[in-house]
Amino acid sequence: MKSNQINLTFSSIAENVGIARLLIASVGAQLDLPLNDIEELKVAVSEAVSNAIIHGYHNIPNNLVYLDLDITGTTLRIVVKDRGCGISDVEQAMQPAFSTDPERMGLGFVFMQSFMDELQVESVLEEGTTVTMIKQFKQTPISSH
């Protein structure tokens, strides 16, 4: 069974959301996913990374966000981790339209849930949050040219 792992660690600044999106888009393209699926992956990843930066670290730039991708067989596993303030009530945070920031729509987790096959959020106050997203995809036969 073919497997691939990619680990990216980057500063908690908004510009890096775009880099995370580019990475997941190129991985999606390599897996030959439909464009629609790639768009959904980009939204899910950028929401998770934005949450880490905006909520986990309160936009303080000198922190690190960890993005780990694991592709094994037909499973894509995406883990976004921060060592920020944590979420006091994960269940509440995952409710549609809940946000601690009045400027935000509070739909990040909703998008992640609807675009991914599985979503797990683990958080410990003052230790950080880990968001694990799993997407199943069809194995594309490798064409023999």
Buried (B, 14 or more C-beta within 10 A) or exposed (E): EEEEEBEBEBEBBEEBBEEBBEBBBEBBEEBBBEEEBBBBBBBBBBBBBBBBBBBBBEEEEEBBBBBBBBBEEBBBBBBBBBBBBBBEEBEEBBEEEBBBEEEBEBBBBBBBBEBBEEBEBEBEEEEBBBBBBBBEBEEEEEEEE
